[in-house]
Amino acid sequence: MRIGELSRETGASPRAIRYYEQIGLLRSERRANGYREFDDNAIQTVTTIRTLFDLGFPSELVSRVLPCTGEAGPIAGDCGALMQRVAEIRDEMDTKARRLDATRDQLTQFLATSSQP
């Protein structure tokens, strides 16, 4: 598929897709006319990349995590230690989310009691 189709399928801009390719997270083949051609797995790869970036992962960590994802499981090296780090990041996010929930609840209670005559 060409970059425009991959963009439509994933919601990633063509510019973002070119960036992912530039930093080595995504691969394409070049046609004789110079157009990029992506395989069907590119949809899942771009979706995973976007998710990891949305979670705040730096590109260096995304490049290390990406080979450990996918339907076939790990495709490069030992992913155990890396997945342990990802689990730690997830746990840190859970802790932050709980703190935010508690703060929101306190603010809601404050607003409720402040608005009473």
Disulfide bonds with the S-S distance in Angstrom:
Cys68-Cys79 1.87
